[in-house]
Amino acid sequence: MLENKFKHCCSYKDEIMKRDNDIRRQIEDINESLLKLKTDQTTVVELAKKSDLAVEAVVRMEQLSRKVEKLSQERELYQDLYVKTNGKLCMLEESLSQSIDSCDEDTLAKMIFNKWKLSEEGYNTQTEQKKNILSKMIETVNDEQSTNEKLIFENEQLKKLNKDLKKNFDEINEKKEKALSRKDAVIQELEAKISALTKIEEKREESDTGTVKSETILIDG
């Protein structure tokens, strides 16, 4: 009887030990799962932060892209304005050339015209260079939109160049007004000379007419 109970107790003890070992393994598995869950949770939090940063970056990129588009439109506007102004300047140059060529004795007028022409050529070269710089900068902005700081820097450069272009347009308009004023002065001077020559010719004709009348009276006498 006692032997049977002892065997039963031993068997029960083995079963308890087996269950204890199973429980320990399950606890280890649960701990590993918890550790993995914590790691996954940390990864999820980091990804969420990166996602928020990515969203902010996309919004900022869209804002900068709109600024670049606006600056591109302004550049095209200035280019159109330059083409129109350049056409007017060409007409003015031709008109001034004709006026000054007909007044060879006015050396000062030729000097002013030549100086204005050189200034205009220099302006055209400078404007063309700035247009090329603008085109290259816009291409760079479009190709490297992922770099926010570079976009901001280049946008500032575009604004500065646009200001320079406007300043140059103002300068050429001022030079054009001066050239027109000089043209009017040359025309007035030519008209004055023509008027003086006309008066001299009229007096000469009157003098010749008086001489003829005197000779006629003498012959009749």
C-alpha positions as CSV (number, residue, x, y, z in Angstrom):
1,M,0.0,0.0,0.0
2,L,2.7,2.5,1.0
3,E,4.8,1.4,-2.0
4,N,1.9,2.2,-4.3
5,K,1.4,5.6,-2.7
6,F,5.2,6.3,-3.0
7,K,5.1,5.4,-6.7
8,H,2.0,7.6,-7.1
9,C,3.8,10.5,-5.3
10,C,6.9,10.0,-7.5
11,S,4.8,10.0,-10.6
12,Y,2.9,13.1,-9.4
13,K,6.2,14.8,-8.6
14,D,7.6,14.1,-12.1
15,E,4.4,15.5,-13.6
16,I,4.7,18.6,-11.4
17,M,8.4,19.0,-12.5
18,K,7.4,18.6,-16.1
19,R,4.7,21.2,-15.8
20,D,7.1,23.5,-14.0
21,N,9.6,23.2,-16.8
22,D,6.8,23.9,-19.3
23,I,5.7,26.9,-17.4
24,R,9.3,28.2,-17.2
25,R,9.7,27.8,-21.0
26,Q,6.4,29.6,-21.6
27,I,7.5,32.4,-19.3
28,E,10.8,32.7,-21.2
29,D,8.9,32.8,-24.5
30,I,6.6,35.4,-23.1
31,N,9.5,37.5,-21.9
32,E,11.1,37.2,-25.4
33,S,7.8,38.2,-27.0
34,L,7.5,41.2,-24.6
35,L,11.1,42.3,-25.4
36,K,10.4,42.0,-29.2
37,L,7.1,44.0,-28.7
38,K,9.0,46.8,-26.9
39,T,11.6,46.8,-29.7
40,D,8.9,46.9,-32.3
41,Q,7.1,49.7,-30.4
42,T,10.3,51.8,-30.3
43,T,10.7,51.2,-34.1
44,V,7.1,52.3,-34.7
45,V,7.6,55.5,-32.7
46,E,10.8,56.3,-34.6
47,L,9.1,55.6,-37.9
48,A,6.2,57.8,-36.9
49,K,8.6,60.6,-36.1
50,K,10.3,60.2,-39.4
51,S,6.9,60.1,-41.1
52,D,6.0,63.4,-39.5
53,L,9.3,64.9,-40.6
54,A,8.7,63.6,-44.1
55,V,5.3,65.2,-44.2
56,E,6.8,68.5,-43.1
57,A,9.5,68.2,-45.7
58,V,6.9,67.5,-48.4
59,V,4.9,70.6,-47.4
60,R,8.0,72.7,-47.3
61,M,9.1,71.4,-50.7
62,E,5.6,72.3,-52.2
63,Q,5.9,75.8,-50.8
64,L,9.4,76.2,-52.2
65,S,8.2,74.8,-55.6
66,R,5.5,77.4,-55.7
67,K,8.0,80.1,-55.0
68,V,10.3,78.8,-57.7
69,E,7.4,78.8,-60.2
70,K,6.5,82.4,-59.2
71,L,10.1,83.5,-59.7
72,S,10.2,81.8,-63.1
73,Q,7.1,83.7,-64.1
74,E,8.7,86.9,-63.0
75,R,11.9,86.1,-64.9
76,E,9.8,85.5,-68.1
77,L,8.1,88.8,-67.5
78,Y,11.4,90.6,-67.2
79,Q,12.6,88.8,-70.4
80,D,9.5,90.1,-72.3
81,L,10.1,93.6,-71.0
82,Y,13.7,93.4,-72.0
83,V,12.8,92.3,-75.6
84,K,10.3,95.2,-75.9
85,T,12.8,97.7,-74.4
86,N,15.6,96.4,-76.7
87,G,13.4,96.9,-79.7
88,K,12.6,100.5,-78.8
89,L,16.3,101.1,-78.1
90,C,17.2,99.8,-81.6
91,M,14.7,102.2,-83.2
92,L,16.1,105.0,-81.1
93,E,19.7,104.1,-82.0
94,E,18.8,104.2,-85.7
95,S,17.0,107.5,-85.3
96,L,19.9,109.0,-83.4
97,S,22.4,107.7,-85.9
98,Q,20.6,109.5,-88.8
99,S,20.3,112.7,-86.8
100,I,23.9,112.8,-85.7
101,D,25.3,111.7,-89.1
102,S,23.5,114.7,-90.6
103,C,25.3,117.0,-88.2
104,D,29.0,116.3,-88.7
105,E,30.1,119.5,-87.0
106,D,28.5,118.5,-83.7
107,T,31.4,116.4,-82.3
108,L,30.0,116.6,-78.8
109,A,26.7,114.9,-79.9
110,K,28.7,112.1,-81.5
111,M,30.7,111.6,-78.4
112,I,27.5,111.3,-76.3
113,F,26.0,109.0,-78.8
114,N,29.1,106.7,-78.9
115,K,29.2,106.6,-75.1
116,W,25.5,105.7,-74.9
117,K,26.0,103.0,-77.5
118,L,28.9,101.4,-75.6
119,S,26.9,101.6,-72.4
120,E,24.0,99.9,-74.2
121,E,26.2,97.1,-75.5
122,G,27.6,96.6,-72.0
123,Y,24.1,96.4,-70.6
124,N,23.0,93.9,-73.2
125,T,26.0,91.6,-72.3
126,Q,25.4,92.0,-68.6
127,T,21.7,91.2,-69.0
128,E,22.4,88.2,-71.1
129,Q,24.8,86.9,-68.5
130,K,22.3,87.4,-65.7
131,K,19.6,85.7,-67.8
132,N,21.9,82.7,-68.3
133,I,22.6,82.6,-64.5
134,L,18.9,82.7,-63.8
135,S,18.3,79.8,-66.2
136,K,21.0,77.7,-64.7
137,M,19.9,78.5,-61.1
138,I,16.3,77.5,-62.0
139,E,17.5,74.2,-63.5
140,T,19.6,73.6,-60.4
141,V,16.5,74.3,-58.2
142,N,14.4,71.9,-60.2
143,D,17.0,69.1,-60.2
144,E,17.9,69.4,-56.5
145,Q,14.6,70.1,-54.8
146,S,15.4,67.6,-52.0
147,T,17.9,70.1,-50.5
148,N,15.8,72.6,-48.7
149,E,18.6,74.9,-47.5
150,K,20.0,75.1,-51.0
151,L,16.6,75.9,-52.4
152,I,16.2,78.8,-50.0
153,F,19.6,80.1,-50.8
154,E,19.0,80.0,-54.6
155,N,15.6,81.6,-54.2
156,E,17.3,84.5,-52.4
157,Q,19.8,84.7,-55.3
158,L,16.9,84.8,-57.8
159,K,15.3,87.6,-55.9
160,K,18.5,89.5,-55.9
161,L,19.1,89.0,-59.6
162,N,15.5,90.1,-60.3
163,K,16.2,93.3,-58.4
164,D,19.4,93.8,-60.3
165,L,17.5,93.3,-63.6
166,K,14.9,95.9,-62.5
167,K,17.7,98.3,-61.6
168,N,19.3,97.8,-64.9
169,F,16.0,98.4,-66.7
170,D,15.6,101.6,-64.8
171,E,19.2,102.7,-65.7
172,I,18.6,102.0,-69.4
173,N,15.3,103.9,-69.3
174,E,17.2,106.8,-67.8
175,K,19.9,106.6,-70.5
176,K,17.2,106.4,-73.1
177,E,15.5,109.5,-71.8
178,K,18.8,111.4,-71.8
179,A,19.5,110.2,-75.4
180,L,16.1,111.4,-76.5
181,S,16.7,114.8,-74.8
182,R,20.0,115.1,-76.6
183,K,18.3,114.1,-79.9
184,D,15.7,116.9,-79.3
185,A,18.5,119.4,-78.6
186,V,20.4,118.4,-81.8
187,I,17.2,118.8,-83.8
188,Q,16.5,122.2,-82.3
189,E,20.1,123.3,-83.0
190,L,19.8,122.1,-86.7
191,E,16.5,123.9,-87.0
192,A,18.1,127.1,-85.6
193,K,20.9,126.8,-88.1
194,I,18.5,126.2,-91.0
195,S,16.5,129.2,-89.9
196,A,19.6,131.4,-89.7
197,L,20.7,130.2,-93.2
198,T,17.2,130.9,-94.5
199,K,17.2,134.4,-93.1
200,I,20.7,135.1,-94.6
201,E,19.5,133.8,-98.0
202,E,16.4,136.0,-97.8
203,K,18.5,139.1,-97.0
204,R,20.9,138.2,-99.9
205,E,17.9,137.9,-102.3
206,E,16.5,141.2,-101.1
207,S,20.0,142.8,-101.6
208,D,20.2,141.4,-105.1
209,T,16.7,142.7,-105.9
210,G,17.5,146.2,-104.6
211,T,20.7,146.3,-106.8
212,V,18.7,145.3,-109.9
213,K,16.1,148.0,-109.3
214,S,18.8,150.6,-108.9
215,E,20.5,149.6,-112.2
216,T,17.1,149.8,-113.9
217,I,16.4,153.3,-112.6
218,L,19.8,154.5,-113.8
219,I,19.3,153.0,-117.3
220,D,15.8,154.7,-117.5
221,G,17.3,158.0,-116.5
